[in-house]
Amino acid sequence: MGEKILSICIPSLFPRKKQLNRLLLDLEKQIKINNLEEMVEILVCVDNGEITLGEKSNKLVNKATGNYITGIGDDDIVKPTYVKDIYDIAKNKKYDQITFIKECVEGKKIIPMEFSKKYKNYIIFLPFNIEIHSLKFLSNKSDKLIIYRNKRMLFENNVVVGLVFIIFKKFIKKIACYSWPTMVVKKDIVDKVKFTDLKSGQDMEWAINLSKKKLIKKEYNINKPLYIYNFNMKKSSRFNNNSIITDINHTIKPIDKKIIKFI
């Protein structure tokens, strides 16, 4: 067996077994169709919420053997060419980070999320060349919010910026950030930025900490959507581990344990 190129890490919860199984079967199919069984591994960490999402993520990274690490939410969806598109770039081992467009679906609205080292903060792009820069996770009370227009700072007042966000929320053009746990980053870089034990917002904090360390020197952007994040504040385990979708229309099927490993 040769070295692994890509480790796909998936934290989950036992009550979400239908969502998880659906995702695993999809990834397994993509790996087999492209004959990548020896090149790509899938690692899964499941519990009943005893440990935080951040702790699960650290466990998965520690067990990963691939040159590159990426993460997927168990209730998210990947496009049919997700594995092949990432592998085709990762196999060359030239880049510190490989990014792609992530579609955030909220109701009928699709908001593209773009990731690159050129974005130092979490940025929300609004009409009229307005940008909201968040230095921390938006739901965090200690967050610092700044509003720009035409690249010039207008306000640094959280209340004022919050009102602008509420007014223009339905018209968000795109969201951008330096990186994200669902992007593809070299393992030796991921090893240097640990996830914290926050119950929510650890993904944002991880991305900001990665940005502060300036570890991404060379990156490649796969300029097309490869990932769909279905945002639902009430049901998402990212915000509340007790609010879990259990009525998904999916029949659980066996998985290939040579490709998929539970830790």
Order of alpha helices (4+ residues) and beta strands (2+ residues): beta-alpha-beta-alpha-beta-beta-alpha-beta-beta-beta-beta-beta-beta-alpha-beta-beta-alpha-alpha-beta-beta
